[in-house]
Amino acid sequence: MNQKNNLIVGIIIALVVAASYNVDANPIEFVKGLPNLAIIAEEMTQIDPELFGTAFWSMLETIQMAFIGTIVGVAISLPLSMFAARNLNSKYVYAPVRAILAAIRTFPSILWAILFVIMVGLGPFAGVLAIIMYTVGFVTKLQYEVIETIDADPMDAVNSIGVSKWQLIRYVVLPESAPHLISQLLYMFDYNVRQTSILGLVGAGGIGFYIINYIKFFEYGKAAVFMIVVLIAVLIIDWVSVKIRDKYIIKSQHGMEVTTK
């Protein structure tokens, strides 16, 4: 590396050391705590097989919450991304939309869950609403950034024949950004399944309700049953996502058929 790169690396290391000091990061305390982790791991091996039925149905509820929240959130995000794209609108349109989206992203899904629990009460509906808000905030940002990277040549060519903005979006923007949207949908669904497992902490439904409560009362063996079910579900979702990406996204980007095993 040249002298400039060495300087940049040195600055980054210095910032990491300074930040570690400010947050009281202590490797010695971590090493001292390893025996406690071993104790918890041993207790988690003492699982209760009778809980797998409950874990399965609660995981199904979690997946349903994530599915509804993701689909509705992406459906809302798509038109919002059109308004937030700088190459489709003036600053008087995209600037306010981006400000609203930034406000939505400011709050993590668990804070949205608390808000909706207050509004609609305990249960999975509050969790679904929280997932929708979180999905809207992030997918819209990802999508309008994709729209802004679309090659200007086809857009200029279509504009030159006097088409409306709706026709431009329909025949150029949507086809060009569709593969990215599918990828974002798959990513958000995978993420929302994991995130929904935490929303039970505030009473927003899902399998997280059981995990949090068993951990709260130090019943790690029972909590392990639900964690195993979450792990299995995540692995299956990840496998299905890979198959979908191979068949639709990679094929559309490279113009070839991808053989999946």
N, C-alpha and C positions, 0 to 999 in steps of 0.2 A: 504493500500500500504506500501511497505517496504521503508527504508530510501533512497535507490538508486532511486526508482521510484519518491519519493517526490522531490529529487534533480533534476531529469529530468524535472518534471512538473514545478518546480520553475524556471529553466533555460529558458524553453519555454515561460513562462509568462513574464519573464524579457526581453526576446528578442522581444516579441510582444509589450511591453510597449516602449522599445527603438525604434523599427521600427515605431510605431505610432507617437512618438515625431518627428522623422526625416521626416516623410511625412506630418507633420502638421495636423494629425487627431484630430479633435476637436468636441467632442460630443455636446458641447454647441451650436456651429454653426449649427449642424444638427437639433437640437431642434428648433432653431430660424427659420430655413428654412422650417419647416413643414407647416406653413400657405401658403407659395408659392406653395407647392405641392397640397394643397387643392384647390387653385385657378385654377391650371392647370387641376386637375381632374374634376372640375366643367365645365370648357370650353370644355373638351373632351366629355362630355355628349351631347353637342350640335352638333350631327353628321349630315351629309348631306347624306340622303339615295340615292341620285342620283349618288353618287360616287361608290356604291357597284359593278356596272357593270365593271367600270374601274379597281377597286381593284381585282375583280375576274380574269380578263384576265392578269393583271400584276402578280398576284400570280401564275397563270398557267405558265407564262414565267419563274418565279422564280423556280418552281418545275422542269420544263424541264431543266433549267440550272444545278440545283443540281443533277438531275438524270444522265445527260450526264457526268458531271464532276466526279460524284462518280463512275459510271461504268467504265469509261476510266481510272480513277485514280487507282481503285482496280485492273484492268487488268494489268496495268503497275507495280503495287506494288508486285503482286504475283511472277513473275520471279526475281524481285530485291530482295525480301525477301529470296529467295533461295541462292543468291550470298552473302547476308549479314549474313547468319546463320553460327555461328562458328562451329557447329557440322557437317557441310556439306562441308566446305572449309577451306583452309589455311588462315593465317593472311594476306598473300599477296593479297588475293581476297576480304575477308570480310572487312578488315580495310579501303581500299579506298572507297568501296561502302558505308560504314557507315559514312565516312567523308562527302561524297556528300549528303547523306540523312540529316545529321546534318546541313549542309549549307542550304538545302531546308527548313528545319523546323525553321531555324533562323528567316525567314520572315513570318509574319502573312499573311493571305489571302488578306487582304486589300492592303498590300504593293505589293503583286504579281499582284493585280488588277491594281494598278497604273502603274506598269511596262508594263503590257499587253495593257492598254489603250494607252500608248505612242506608243507601237509597232503596234497595229491593229486598234486603234481608239476607240471612244466611242461605247458602245453597249454591248449586252449580250455575244458576243463571247469572249470579254476580261474577263468577269466574269467567263465563263466556263473554260478558260485556268487557271485562278487563282485557281479555285476550284480543278482542276486536280493536280496542283502542291502541294497544301495543302494536298490533299488526299494521294498523293504518299508519301510525307514526313512522315505522321503519320501512315498510314495503313501498310507501309513497316516495320516500327519499331515494331508495335504491332505484325505483322505476324512473323517476324524473331525471336521475343522473344518467341512466341508460339512454333515455330519449335525447338528452343533450349530446350524446356521443354518436348519434346516427349520422351517417355520411350526408353532407349537405347537398351533394350532387343530385341524388334522386328527389330530394325535397325541392330543390330549385327547379328541376325539370318539370315536376308536377305543378309547381306554382306558376310556371311560365305559361301554362295553358289555361290559366284562370279558374282553377278549381277552388271550391270553398274550403275552409279550414276543416270541416267535418270530413270531406273527401280526402284531404291530405292525411288526416289521422287514420282514416279507414284503410286507405290503399298504400300508405308508406309507413307511418309511425307504428301502427299495430303489428303489421307483419314483421317489421324489423326488430321490434322489441319483444315479440311473443316468446321466443326461446328463453330470454332472460326472465320474463315474468313467470314462466313455468318453473324455472330453477329457483326463483325467489319463493314461489308458493311451496315447493317441496321443502326448502330450507326452513321456512317459517312454521310449517306444520310440524317438522321434526323438533324445532326449537320449542314450539308451544306445548307439545306433549311433555317435554322435560319441565318447562316452566309451570305447567298446570299442576305438576306433582308437588309444587311448593305452595300453591295458592291455598291449599287446605290449612295452612298456618293461620289464616285469618278467617276461616270458615267459608271459603268460596268453593267448596266441593272438591271432588276428585280424590285420587288415591293418597294425595299428600296429607289429607285429614288424618288418616290412620298412621302414616309414618311419623308425623309430628307428635301425635299423642302418645304413641308407644315409646318414642325417644324421650319425650318429656318425663315419662315415668320409669325410665331406664330399662325398658323391656326390649333390649336390642335384638333378642332372638325373634320376637314377633315382628319387629320392624324390618328385620332381614327378609322375611317372607315377601313383604310388599316391595322391598327394593329389588329382589330377584325378579319379580313379575315386571317391574318397570324396566329392568335391564333387558329382559327377553323381548318386551314390546318395542323398545328402542332399537334393538338389533334387527327385528323384523322390519320395522319402518325404514331403517337405513338400507336394508337389502332391497326392499321394494323401490325406494327412491333411486338407487343405482340402476335398477332395471328400466325405470321410466326415463331417467336421464340418457341412458344408452340408446333407447329406442327413439326418443323424440327430440332431445336437445342436441346430442352429438351428431345425430343423423342430419338434422336441419342445418347445423353450422358447417358441416364438412361435405354435405351433399352425397353421403354414402350410407349404405346399410350397415348397421353394427350388429354383429352376431353375439347374442348373449347366451350364456350357458346356465 
